[in-house]
């Protein structure tokens, strides 16, 4: 499931860069769209029977975005291709995001934890 979500996010980012958007504008649009897509996919298919409060989810994606934009800015200094810099960024932040979602957002419900 994570691969589908990552492919969706990177595919949208790459498409937006391809049509001429600035890589940081493309990233925020792809990030917000991807966060919405991911919420429904993770909630339904990955973290079933878990609490999934939207507040913690939103906060995790704000954190993820800050890490992501920092990573993209740093990588773009060394990797001039916006596609490769974006790919490096999404791979890094996807792994971080999984752990944040698993341990901070989608925690077992009290009924399923007992």
C-alpha positions, 0 to 999 in steps of 0.5 A: 500500500505504501508503494501505491501512495508513494507512486501517487505522490511522486507521479503527481509531483513529476506531472506538475513539474513537467507542465511547468510548475516550480518544484516547491509549488508542485510539492505543496500541491502534491503533498496536500493531494497525497495526504488526502489520498493517503488518509483514506488508503491508510485508514482503510487498508493499512491501519484497520481497527485503529483510532484515526483522529484527523487532528493527529493525522493533520499534524503528522502531515504538517511535520512531514511537509516541513521535513519534505520541503527542507529535504527537497531544498537541500537535495536540489542544491546537489541534484539539479534535476527536480525529478531526482531531487523530488524522488530522493525527497519522497523516498526519505519522507515516505519511510519517516511518514510510515513510522509517524503514522504507525506510532502517533496517528493510527494507534490501536483502539482501546477495544482492540488493544485489550 
